[in-house]
Amino acid sequence: MWIKAADLRQWYQTEIGRITKRVLRRRLRRLLPVQQPGKVLVIGYAVPYMRLFRHADVVHLCPKSLGVIRFPEEGQSKTLLSYEDEMPFKEDTFDYVFVCHGLEFAEHPRQTLAEIWRVLKSQGKVLLMAPNRLSPWSRIEQTPFAKGKPYSAGELNMLLKEQNYLMTQSGFGLYFPPSSKKLALKFFDLFEKIGDRWFAMMGGVVLIEAKKNLFGGQPVKEMRPKEKEKLKLKPALGTAYKQQKSSR
């Protein structure tokens, strides 16, 4: 089941959504570079986490499957609506790419990762945040992490290797129950500490950072098919002569 960007914004405004944002911001800070990247591309829906890149030059690409949400709400917009597997950027443009609520909705995940590889600079890195297939969060439909296609850490790592990335660090997050009940939300910090120590692979999201493998190269990708032009058929040689002969 898919979802729209407006639905994601509405969910993050609920109590469970606000706690989720708070928990995942902590996780992301552990993985993000200490020095803020210069130019950052964010793919998917990442408005709740954009403050992590407040000192960077950010472009927020909203895939057409999700729809667009303006960011920021005031001032010059940094949002772009485009296909995630055919992005309108030159090669070696970005220092860092963050994919949030994006890969699980990608129609062609391999092409998307190949396109990210293309627009990353030679020392650039990508950070993927995707629903964990092994977690209850990917099964409770009241949360956005049960929408789209979930991944295990192994599946994401294999996808990255296929597209010539080298994993640099990884982790999990979101251990409190995917429930809006007050008891579950009240002790979310305790659940996070217990899960981090004893049930690491059961976190609601998988977080993997990887860099370009420049020695592996990239295969030439197949372009998005365009509408075929109608063929103008011409009569074969001798057809006119046969038609004249038959009319006599």
N, C-alpha and C positions, 0 to 999 in steps of 0.2 A: 504494500500500500504506500502510495506517494503522499506528499504534503506540499503546501505552499508556504512561501516566506511569511505571508501575513499570519498564517496559523502558528508558525514558529515564534514570531514576535509576541503573539497573544499568550502562548504557553509560557514563555520566559517571564511574563508579567504576573503569573500565579505564584503562590508561596513556594511550591516545589520547584518551580522554574528558577526563582530567585536564589534558592539554596544550591541548586545545580550549578548555576552560574558562579556562585561564590566558591564552591568546591573545585570546579574545573579551572578557574583562574589560578588557584594555588598550584594545581598540577602543571599547568602550562608554564608558569613562571620557573619551575624547576628545569624545564627542557629548553626554554628559549635562551638564546645567547645573552651573556651579561651585557655586552655592548650592543646597543640597538642597531639593527640592520638599516642600511641607507634607504633602499627602495624595496617595498614589500607588496606582494600580490596576495590578496585574500580571496579564496574561492568558496562559494556556497553561501551559507547564512552565518555570519560571525559577528554581528552587531554587539552581542553581549560581551565579546572578548576584544573588541577593537581598542579599548583603552590600553591594552598591553603593548600596542604599537603607536602610542600617541606621539612619540618623538621621531617617527619614521615617515617617509613619503609613501602613503598607502593608496592602493587602488583596490576597490572592492568589486570583484566580478560576481554578479548574480547569474547563475545558469538559467536558461530560458525555461527549463522544466520547473524551477522553483518560483520564478517571477522576481520582480525587483522591489527592493526596499531602499528608500533614499538614505544615504549616509554621507555626512552628518545631517541631522534634521534642519539645521540652519547653516547658512554660508554656502560656499561652493561645494557642489556634490562631487563625491569621489566614487560614485557607483556606476557600474557599467553592466548592461544586459547583453549577454553573448553566449555562444556555445562554449562549453568548457573544453571541448576537444578540438576547437578551431578558434584560438584566441587572436585578437587583432593586435598583437605585439611583435616587435622584432626579436630576433635571437639575442640571448645574453642581455636581457633587460633588467631582471630582478635579482636582488641579493638573497631574498627569502620568500618562500611561498607557504602560506598556511591554508590548509583545506579543512573546513569545518561544516558539518551538515552538507557535504558536497559529494564525496566519493560514493556514499551509499545510494545516491540518487542518479549517479552518472550512467547514462545509457551505454557508454563505451569506456569503462574504467581504464583499460590499457592505453587507449588513444589519449585519454585525459592525462595520464602520467607521462606519456611520451611528449605531449604538448608542453607540460610543465617543465620537463627536461630541456626542451628547446628554448624556453624563455628564461631559464635560470642562467646566471653567470657561471663562469668556470668553477668558482669556489662557493657557489650558491647551495642552499639547502632547502628541503621541503619538510614540513611537519604535517602529518596526517592525523586527524582525530575522527574515528569512525566507531559505530556501535559494535560492541563485542558480542560475537555469536554465542559465547559460552555464558553470558550473563542473563539474569532475569529481566534486565532492562530491555533487552531485544525482543521480549515476548509480551510485555504489558503494553497494549495498544494505546493507553492513555498518555504515553510519553512519545516524543518524536524519535526516540532511539529505537522504537519498534517499527518505524517506517523505513522503506527502502531495503537495501541488502546489507545485512550485518557481516562482519568479517572476524575471523580469528587472527591472532598475532601472526601465526604461521602463514595464513593466506595473504596477508598484507606484505609480509616479508618476501614471499614468492613473487607477488606482483611487482614489487620494487626491483627485485633481481632481474626479472624478465625485461624490465625497461632500463636496465643499466644504472641502478642506484646502489650505493653502499650504505647500509644502515649504520648510523652513528650512535643513537640511543633510543630507548623505548621505555614504556611504562603503561600503567593502567590507572583508572580512576573511577569514582562514583560507586561506592559500596553500600550506601544506605538504601533501604528498600524503595523501589519505585512506587511509593504509595503517598497519597495526600493526607493520610491520617496524622494527627498531631503528635502521637507518640513516636512515630517513625521519624518525623521531621525534627522533633525536639532533640533527639540524641544522634543527629547526623554526624557530628564530630567523632563520637565514640565508634560508630559504624565504620567511619573512614580509617580510623587508627587500627581497628581490629582487622578489617579487610586488607589493609596495606601490609600487615604483618603475616596473616595466616591464610588469606584467600586472594592473593594478588591477581591471579589469572581470571577471577570472577568479576572484576570491575566492569562497570557499565560501558566504558569506552576503552578503546585501544589507542595509544599514542605512540607514533613512530616517527622519528626524525631520520632523514637520509640525505646524502649528498650525491652529486653527479659523479658517475664513473666515466671519466673522460677517455679512458683507454678501451672502453667497450663499444663506443660508437652507438648510433641510433639507426634502425632501419627506416627506409623511406615509407611514410605512412600513406594510406589510401585516402584521398580527399573525399569529403562528403558528396554523395551523388547529387547531381543537379538534374533538373527536369530535362528529359530527352527532347531534342528538337524533332518535330514531325518530319519524317522522311518524304521528300518530293519524288515520287516514282515517275520515271520516264518510260515510254513504251520501248520494248526491245526492238532490235533491228529486224526489219521485215514485217513488223506487226501491221503497219499502215498498208502495205501491199496486200497482205492476207485479208484485211478488212474490206479493201476495195474489191478484191476478187470475189469475196463471199456475197457482196451486195449486188453484184451483177446478175 
